[in-house]
Amino acid sequence: MAQQTLVRSLPSRFVLVVTIGGVIGLGILRGPGEIAEVVREPSLYLGLWLLGGLFVLLSTVVGAELLAMTPRSGGTYSLIRRAYGPYAGFVIGWVDWLSFAADIALKAVVIMEFVAILVPEVAQWSTPLAIMVTTIFAAIQLRGVALGALIQECATSAIGVIIIGLSLVLFFVDPAAISTLQVMPASDGLGAWSLVIATIIFTYDGWLYASYFNGEIRGGAGAAARSSIKAIAVVIALYMLLNVALVKSTGLAVLAGSELALAHAVELAISPAAGSFIIVAAVLMLLSHQNLEYMGGPRILQALAADGLATQRAGNVGRGGSPVFAITITWLVAVGLILVGGFEFLLLLSVFFFVPIYLAMIVGVLILRKLEPDSDRPYRAWGHPYSTIVCLVGWTIITLFQAYAERETALYAVAMTAVSWPVYRYLARR
């Protein structure tokens, strides 16, 4: 008989693994090239990366209080529901779950696109191979949470070693031969600088990834909160190490506009063939995210089902500690999106939602401090209320920039929220 609740079977170090692995992705491979289109002065470039990292770290320090007060899995759904109530949680939960399914589909497709660069013959089989890849990772999660956690630990460790190794290699490169290459002039204007901010912030997306597994961490939600802060500190260190190495070896002007800046840097610094190694590293990152998203996404659906806001079967947890039916539904949706497309709009919508969600989490800390001053807080935000106010101002500015830049998507988000109300009322009355 299936058990109905997730159990605390994961060690606290798992939070380090999923947070580091969840944050580090293609953003750090692409981001330096996009930022270098605008910022060519090395100290300003590195300062912006550091400032962005410290802002996200402070946000994690504040947001971790809400994480510690919410000792259940389910990701942003559980956090938003804790602070704002069931309807807000319902909207965010379903958007978040659909975005997971869409991102699983997208990354399976992108994996095969990268593989086709190395082995062109696979291009004609890209769709069935993408389905095969995503099916393998779904099957791993059906096997149980322990296997998925082990794979994630190995993948995250490998990614960390790759970043450190490449950084050390680039440190010993003589930049003299590269500096003579012709470069394009830098971009300017408010739009360009807003892109810089968005790019840096996006590379840190996932700073509260522990929330998807919060009810399964041994040591409780307080341990998960503290480990999340440590994980972001590690990510900042890795990002700064790599960016310093890029500035020293190739220079910013050379990297400007490169779609895969790290591959471009390695090709220039070592040899054209060395760029293939970065493609392999990108595939590893994407495979890591396939594993992680099949762990995290279904737990949103499981939490929704546990609260009566999704089919009851999705709340069932198998002997291996994984929500079996929720994983199966997520896989079916991902495969459908691979076959028919349509994940672009879902991803656009989810990317729009993620910044306001982070703002809502910060506000949620203030709300609960006022409404529930005596509630148990296994972790309390350092520097509150000053740290919280700084984060509030920062995320408000970022949200306003995003809403202005993506006005059409914002209208879709408002419309979807409005339409969801009668659906929520129906489900809540069952």
Backbone torsions as a table, in degrees:
resi	resn	phi	psi	omega
1	MET	NA	132.9	-178.6
2	ALA	-68.1	137.4	173.9
3	GLN	-80.8	154.8	-170.9
4	GLN	-103.0	-2.4	-178.6
5	THR	-132.8	150.0	172.5
6	LEU	-76.4	148.0	-176.4
7	VAL	-114.9	157.1	-179.5
8	ARG	-81.3	84.4	-176.8
9	SER	-112.9	-5.1	-174.9
10	LEU	-100.6	134.6	177.8
11	PRO	-70.4	158.7	-177.8
12	SER	-62.9	-26.4	178.2
13	ARG	-64.8	-19.9	177.1
14	PHE	-60.7	-32.4	177.3
15	VAL	-61.8	-42.0	175.9
16	LEU	-59.0	-44.5	-176.7
17	VAL	-63.5	-50.7	-175.0
18	VAL	-72.6	-32.4	-180.0
19	THR	-71.8	-48.2	177.7
20	ILE	-62.4	-47.2	179.6
21	GLY	-66.6	-33.0	179.6
22	GLY	-74.9	-32.7	-178.8
23	VAL	-79.6	-48.6	-175.6
24	ILE	-74.0	119.6	179.6
25	GLY	-153.2	-151.4	-177.6
26	LEU	-65.0	-19.4	-179.5
27	GLY	-56.3	-41.2	-179.0
28	ILE	-74.9	-21.2	176.2
29	LEU	-80.4	-35.3	-178.5
30	ARG	-93.3	-37.3	-171.0
31	GLY	-52.6	-47.0	-178.7
32	PRO	-55.9	-36.9	178.9
33	GLY	-68.1	-38.9	179.5
34	GLU	-68.9	-41.4	-179.1
35	ILE	-70.5	-37.5	-179.6
36	ALA	-65.9	-17.3	174.0
37	GLU	-65.0	-25.3	-176.7
38	VAL	-108.3	-42.3	-173.5
39	VAL	-108.8	114.4	-179.4
40	ARG	-110.4	-11.2	-179.6
41	GLU	-85.2	118.8	-172.0
42	PRO	-56.1	-45.1	-176.9
43	SER	-66.1	-37.6	177.5
44	LEU	-67.6	-42.5	178.7
45	TYR	-58.2	-51.9	-179.6
46	LEU	-66.9	-35.7	178.6
47	GLY	-63.3	-39.1	178.9
48	LEU	-66.3	-41.8	176.6
49	TRP	-61.6	-43.1	179.9
50	LEU	-67.3	-44.0	179.8
51	LEU	-61.7	-44.4	177.4
52	GLY	-60.4	-41.7	179.0
53	GLY	-65.0	-43.4	-179.9
54	LEU	-66.6	-35.2	176.7
55	PHE	-64.2	-44.3	177.6
56	VAL	-65.8	-37.8	176.6
57	LEU	-61.6	-44.6	177.7
58	LEU	-63.7	-38.9	176.9
59	SER	-62.5	-38.2	177.1
60	THR	-66.6	-40.7	177.3
61	VAL	-58.5	-40.9	179.5
62	VAL	-76.8	-51.5	-177.2
63	GLY	-62.5	-25.3	179.7
64	ALA	-62.7	-24.1	176.0
65	GLU	-64.6	-44.0	176.4
66	LEU	-64.6	-38.3	177.0
67	LEU	-60.6	-45.0	-178.4
68	ALA	-68.0	-27.5	179.0
69	MET	-82.5	-4.0	-174.9
70	THR	-123.2	76.9	-172.8
71	PRO	-80.2	55.4	176.4
72	ARG	-146.0	155.6	175.6
73	SER	-77.6	172.6	179.9
74	GLY	125.8	-4.2	173.3
75	GLY	68.4	-143.3	-176.6
76	THR	-61.5	-28.8	177.0
77	TYR	-57.2	-50.4	-177.5
78	SER	-65.6	-39.7	-179.1
79	LEU	-67.0	-47.1	-179.2
80	ILE	-66.6	-40.7	177.8
81	ARG	-61.8	-40.4	-179.7
82	ARG	-60.0	-39.5	-175.2
83	ALA	-90.9	-31.7	-169.8
84	TYR	-120.8	-9.9	179.7
85	GLY	105.6	173.9	-171.1
86	PRO	-67.5	-36.3	-177.3
87	TYR	-66.5	-47.0	177.5
88	ALA	-59.3	-42.2	177.4
89	GLY	-61.8	-41.1	179.4
90	PHE	-58.5	-49.0	-179.5
91	VAL	-60.9	-51.2	-177.2
92	ILE	-66.5	-38.2	-179.0
93	GLY	-60.8	-47.6	-179.0
94	TRP	-69.5	-37.7	175.7
95	VAL	-62.7	-44.4	-178.6
96	ASP	-64.2	-44.4	-179.8
97	TRP	-64.0	-44.7	178.0
98	LEU	-62.0	-36.2	179.1
99	SER	-67.2	-35.5	175.2
100	PHE	-61.3	-48.5	179.6
101	ALA	-60.6	-42.1	178.7
102	ALA	-64.8	-41.0	-178.8
103	ASP	-69.9	-35.2	174.6
104	ILE	-59.8	-46.2	179.4
105	ALA	-62.5	-48.0	-178.9
106	LEU	-59.3	-47.7	-175.5
107	LYS	-69.3	-30.5	173.9
108	ALA	-64.2	-40.9	177.6
109	VAL	-66.1	-44.4	-178.7
110	VAL	-66.0	-36.1	176.3
111	ILE	-54.8	-47.6	-179.0
112	MET	-68.9	-31.5	175.2
113	GLU	-64.0	-42.2	177.4
114	PHE	-67.8	-42.3	178.6
115	VAL	-61.3	-38.1	-179.9
116	ALA	-64.8	-26.0	174.8
117	ILE	-64.1	-39.7	-179.3
118	LEU	-82.5	-37.5	-178.6
119	VAL	-129.8	86.7	-173.7
120	PRO	-56.0	-26.4	-176.0
121	GLU	-63.3	-24.1	-176.4
122	VAL	-78.1	-10.0	-175.8
123	ALA	-57.6	-38.1	-177.6
124	GLN	-71.2	-14.2	-180.0
125	TRP	-113.2	19.7	-170.9
126	SER	-60.7	-43.0	-177.5
127	THR	-66.2	-53.3	177.8
128	PRO	-62.0	-33.4	178.4
129	LEU	-70.2	-36.7	175.8
130	ALA	-62.3	-41.5	177.4
131	ILE	-64.7	-39.5	179.0
132	MET	-63.3	-43.1	-180.0
133	VAL	-61.0	-49.4	-177.5
134	THR	-68.1	-30.6	177.1
135	THR	-67.1	-39.7	178.4
136	ILE	-59.8	-44.2	-178.2
137	PHE	-72.8	-31.7	173.0
138	ALA	-64.0	-42.0	179.5
139	ALA	-64.1	-36.9	177.1
140	ILE	-59.8	-44.7	-179.4
141	GLN	-70.0	-32.4	175.1
142	LEU	-64.5	-28.4	178.8
143	ARG	-67.3	-30.7	177.3
144	GLY	143.3	158.2	-174.4
145	VAL	-67.9	-29.2	-176.7
146	ALA	-64.2	-42.9	-180.0
147	LEU	-66.2	-44.6	177.7
148	GLY	-60.2	-40.8	179.4
149	ALA	-65.2	-40.3	178.8
150	LEU	-63.9	-45.3	178.6
151	ILE	-61.0	-42.4	-179.2
152	GLN	-65.6	-38.8	178.5
153	GLU	-62.4	-43.7	179.1
154	CYS	-65.9	-43.5	-178.5
155	ALA	-65.0	-44.8	179.9
156	THR	-64.0	-40.8	177.8
157	SER	-61.8	-42.8	179.6
158	ALA	-63.3	-42.0	178.7
159	ILE	-62.3	-43.6	177.3
160	GLY	-60.1	-43.7	179.2
161	VAL	-63.8	-40.9	179.5
162	ILE	-62.2	-46.4	-179.0
163	ILE	-63.1	-44.7	179.2
164	ILE	-64.7	-44.4	-179.2
165	GLY	-62.1	-46.2	179.0
166	LEU	-64.2	-39.4	178.6
167	SER	-60.9	-44.8	-180.0
168	LEU	-64.4	-38.8	177.8
169	VAL	-62.9	-46.1	-178.2
170	LEU	-65.7	-28.8	178.5
171	PHE	-61.8	-28.8	-175.6
172	PHE	-96.8	8.7	179.6
173	VAL	-85.3	137.0	175.0
174	ASP	-81.3	114.5	-175.8
175	PRO	-77.4	-2.7	-172.8
176	ALA	-59.4	-43.6	-177.0
177	ALA	-71.3	-24.9	-176.9
178	ILE	-84.0	-33.4	-173.2
179	SER	-64.6	-15.9	-179.5
180	THR	-84.8	-6.4	-178.4
181	LEU	-67.8	146.5	178.3
182	GLN	-71.2	138.7	-177.9
183	VAL	-129.2	160.3	178.3
184	MET	-88.2	153.5	177.4
185	PRO	-67.7	155.0	-177.0
186	ALA	-74.9	148.1	174.7
187	SER	-77.1	159.2	-179.0
188	ASP	-145.6	172.4	178.4
189	GLY	105.6	164.3	-178.2
190	LEU	-61.8	-40.6	179.9
191	GLY	-61.0	-40.5	179.8
192	ALA	-65.7	-42.8	-179.4
193	TRP	-70.8	-33.3	175.1
194	SER	-65.4	-34.1	176.0
195	LEU	-64.6	-38.6	177.3
196	VAL	-59.1	-49.3	-179.4
197	ILE	-61.5	-46.4	-178.8
198	ALA	-62.0	-40.2	-178.7
199	THR	-64.0	-47.2	-179.2
200	ILE	-63.7	-46.5	-179.4
201	ILE	-62.4	-40.3	-178.8
202	PHE	-63.9	-33.5	179.9
203	THR	-66.8	-16.4	177.5
204	TYR	-101.9	6.1	179.8
205	ASP	-58.7	134.2	-177.6
206	GLY	110.2	13.5	-173.7
207	TRP	-68.4	-14.4	172.9
208	LEU	-118.9	39.1	-179.1
209	TYR	-61.4	-23.3	-179.7
210	ALA	-60.6	-22.5	-177.7
211	SER	-60.9	-25.0	179.8
212	TYR	-72.2	-18.0	-177.1
213	PHE	-125.3	16.2	-169.0
214	ASN	-60.3	-29.7	179.6
215	GLY	-85.3	2.9	-176.2
216	GLU	-120.5	6.2	-177.2
217	ILE	-91.2	123.2	175.1
218	ARG	-66.4	135.8	-175.2
219	GLY	101.7	-10.8	173.9
220	GLY	87.3	179.6	-175.7
221	ALA	-66.2	-29.0	177.5
222	GLY	-63.7	-41.5	177.3
223	ALA	-64.9	-39.5	177.9
224	ALA	-63.5	-40.2	-180.0
225	ALA	-62.7	-47.9	-178.5
226	ARG	-66.4	-37.0	178.4
227	SER	-67.7	-32.6	177.4
228	SER	-61.8	-41.6	179.1
229	ILE	-63.9	-44.5	178.4
230	LYS	-61.2	-40.0	-177.8
231	ALA	-63.4	-43.6	179.6
232	ILE	-65.5	-36.2	175.8
233	ALA	-60.7	-39.9	177.4
234	VAL	-64.9	-43.6	179.3
235	VAL	-60.2	-44.0	178.2
236	ILE	-58.1	-45.5	-179.6
237	ALA	-60.7	-43.4	179.7
238	LEU	-66.1	-44.7	179.3
239	TYR	-62.0	-43.4	-179.0
240	MET	-67.7	-40.3	177.3
241	LEU	-58.6	-47.4	-178.5
242	LEU	-66.6	-42.0	-178.7
243	ASN	-68.8	-38.3	174.8
244	VAL	-60.7	-42.6	179.2
245	ALA	-63.4	-40.7	178.5
246	LEU	-64.0	-44.3	179.5
247	VAL	-61.9	-43.2	-177.8
248	LYS	-68.7	-39.2	-171.0
249	SER	-85.5	-50.0	-172.9
250	THR	-109.3	-28.8	-175.0
251	GLY	85.7	152.7	-173.5
252	LEU	-73.5	-38.3	-176.9
253	ALA	-61.3	-35.2	180.0
254	VAL	-70.3	-33.9	-177.7
255	LEU	-81.0	-17.9	-172.6
256	ALA	-54.3	127.1	176.8
257	GLY	83.7	-4.5	-179.8
258	SER	-70.3	128.2	-179.2
259	GLU	-68.6	-31.6	177.7
260	LEU	-130.4	77.4	-167.7
261	ALA	-57.7	-40.6	-177.4
262	LEU	-65.7	-40.3	177.1
263	ALA	-63.1	-41.9	178.6
264	HIS	-61.5	-43.3	-179.9
265	ALA	-63.7	-43.9	-179.7
266	VAL	-65.9	-39.6	177.7
267	GLU	-61.7	-43.6	180.0
268	LEU	-70.1	-39.7	-173.7
269	ALA	-80.0	-32.2	-174.2
270	ILE	-114.0	-72.3	177.8
271	SER	-167.9	158.2	178.6
272	PRO	-56.4	-34.1	-178.6
273	ALA	-68.7	-26.7	-176.5
274	ALA	-66.5	-22.5	178.9
275	GLY	-61.7	-25.6	178.7
276	SER	-62.2	-30.2	178.6
277	PHE	-62.6	-36.5	178.4
278	ILE	-68.0	-35.3	175.6
279	ILE	-61.5	-43.1	177.2
280	VAL	-61.6	-42.8	178.4
281	ALA	-62.8	-39.4	178.2
282	ALA	-63.3	-41.6	177.5
283	VAL	-62.2	-41.5	178.2
284	LEU	-61.2	-43.7	177.5
285	MET	-60.2	-43.7	-179.0
286	LEU	-67.4	-38.4	176.2
287	LEU	-64.9	-40.0	176.4
288	SER	-59.3	-42.1	179.4
289	HIS	-69.3	-33.8	174.0
290	GLN	-58.4	-48.1	179.4
291	ASN	-61.6	-46.6	-176.4
292	LEU	-67.1	-39.3	-177.8
293	GLU	-72.9	-29.2	172.8
294	TYR	-74.3	-18.0	172.5
295	MET	-82.5	-44.8	-173.2
296	GLY	-81.8	-49.2	-174.2
297	GLY	-55.8	-51.5	179.8
298	PRO	-60.6	-24.2	178.8
299	ARG	-70.7	-23.9	171.9
300	ILE	-65.6	-48.9	179.9
301	LEU	-62.7	-38.1	177.9
302	GLN	-63.0	-42.0	179.4
303	ALA	-67.7	-40.9	176.2
304	LEU	-60.1	-44.2	179.8
305	ALA	-64.8	-39.1	179.0
306	ALA	-61.5	-26.8	178.9
307	ASP	-98.6	10.4	177.3
308	GLY	78.1	18.7	-176.5
309	LEU	-110.4	14.8	174.2
310	ALA	-156.9	171.0	-179.9
311	THR	-54.3	136.9	-173.1
312	GLN	-58.8	-35.1	-178.3
313	ARG	-60.5	-29.7	179.7
314	ALA	-65.4	-16.6	178.9
315	GLY	-84.0	-9.9	-178.7
316	ASN	-72.6	139.3	179.5
317	VAL	-118.3	129.8	-177.1
318	GLY	-78.8	178.2	-178.3
319	ARG	-62.4	-29.5	179.4
320	GLY	-79.4	-0.1	177.9
321	GLY	88.8	9.3	-179.7
322	SER	-109.8	147.1	175.8
323	PRO	-76.5	91.4	-167.7
324	VAL	-60.3	-51.7	-177.4
325	PHE	-65.0	-39.2	179.0
326	ALA	-63.8	-38.3	176.4
327	ILE	-64.1	-43.5	-178.7
328	THR	-62.4	-44.9	178.7
329	ILE	-63.3	-42.5	178.9
330	THR	-61.0	-42.6	178.3
331	TRP	-62.7	-43.6	-179.4
332	LEU	-61.9	-43.2	178.9
333	VAL	-65.0	-42.9	179.9
334	ALA	-62.1	-44.6	178.9
335	VAL	-63.7	-42.0	177.0
336	GLY	-59.4	-40.9	179.0
337	LEU	-68.6	-34.9	175.8
338	ILE	-62.9	-41.2	-176.0
339	LEU	-73.8	-41.0	-173.1
340	VAL	-109.0	-9.0	-175.5
341	GLY	77.9	-165.2	179.2
342	GLY	99.2	-3.6	-179.1
343	PHE	-77.6	-16.0	-179.1
344	GLU	-61.4	-45.6	-179.6
345	PHE	-65.5	-43.3	179.3
346	LEU	-60.0	-40.6	179.6
347	LEU	-69.4	-39.6	177.1
348	LEU	-60.0	-43.2	179.2
349	LEU	-65.6	-41.9	-178.3
350	SER	-69.0	-37.9	177.4
351	VAL	-63.2	-37.5	176.7
352	PHE	-64.7	-40.5	-176.4
353	PHE	-70.2	-29.2	-167.4
354	PHE	-66.6	-34.4	178.3
355	VAL	-68.7	-50.4	175.4
356	PRO	-58.6	-31.5	177.6
357	ILE	-63.8	-43.9	178.2
358	TYR	-62.7	-40.1	175.6
359	LEU	-61.2	-44.2	-179.8
360	ALA	-61.7	-35.8	178.0
361	MET	-64.3	-42.5	178.6
362	ILE	-63.8	-45.6	177.4
363	VAL	-62.0	-35.5	179.3
364	GLY	-59.5	-35.1	176.4
365	VAL	-62.2	-43.7	178.6
366	LEU	-64.8	-42.1	-179.6
367	ILE	-60.2	-48.7	-176.8
368	LEU	-71.9	-29.4	173.5
369	ARG	-61.8	-34.4	-178.2
370	LYS	-83.4	-45.7	-174.9
371	LEU	-81.5	-30.2	-177.0
372	GLU	-131.4	63.9	-176.4
373	PRO	-65.1	-23.7	-176.0
374	ASP	-101.5	4.0	179.2
375	SER	-65.7	153.7	179.2
376	ASP	-65.9	127.1	177.7
377	ARG	-125.9	92.5	179.1
378	PRO	-59.8	-23.2	174.1
379	TYR	-138.2	134.1	177.8
380	ARG	-114.6	135.5	-177.1
381	ALA	-57.6	126.7	177.2
382	TRP	-67.2	135.8	174.6
383	GLY	78.0	5.4	177.6
384	HIS	-63.2	138.7	8.3
385	PRO	-90.9	-6.1	-173.9
386	TYR	-65.4	-44.0	178.8
387	SER	-62.7	-39.7	-179.7
388	THR	-65.9	-40.3	179.4
389	ILE	-65.3	-42.0	177.5
390	VAL	-59.2	-45.7	178.8
391	CYS	-65.3	-38.8	178.9
392	LEU	-60.7	-46.9	179.4
393	VAL	-63.9	-45.8	-178.3
394	GLY	-60.8	-49.8	-178.8
395	TRP	-69.8	-29.1	175.1
396	THR	-64.2	-46.1	178.7
397	ILE	-61.7	-46.0	-179.9
398	ILE	-62.3	-40.9	179.4
399	THR	-64.0	-42.9	179.5
400	LEU	-64.9	-41.6	175.6
401	PHE	-58.0	-46.6	-177.5
402	GLN	-65.2	-44.7	-179.7
403	ALA	-60.9	-37.6	178.3
404	TYR	-69.3	-42.3	-177.5
405	ALA	-72.6	-28.5	-176.0
406	GLU	-122.9	55.2	-175.7
407	ARG	-61.4	-40.4	-179.3
408	GLU	-64.7	-44.8	178.2
409	THR	-63.5	-36.1	178.2
410	ALA	-61.2	-38.6	178.3
411	LEU	-66.2	-41.0	175.9
412	TYR	-60.2	-41.8	-179.2
413	ALA	-63.2	-43.2	178.3
414	VAL	-63.9	-44.1	-179.7
415	ALA	-63.0	-43.2	179.8
416	MET	-64.3	-39.7	178.0
417	THR	-62.3	-41.3	179.7
418	ALA	-66.1	-44.6	-179.3
419	VAL	-65.6	-30.1	-176.2
420	SER	-69.7	-19.5	-175.8
421	TRP	-59.2	-52.7	178.5
422	PRO	-62.9	-32.5	176.6
423	VAL	-63.9	-45.7	178.2
424	TYR	-60.1	-45.0	-179.0
425	ARG	-61.1	-40.6	177.9
426	TYR	-62.3	-47.9	-178.5
427	LEU	-65.6	-40.0	-177.3
428	ALA	-66.9	-25.9	-177.6
429	ARG	-87.1	-10.5	-177.4
430	ARG	-62.5	NA	NA
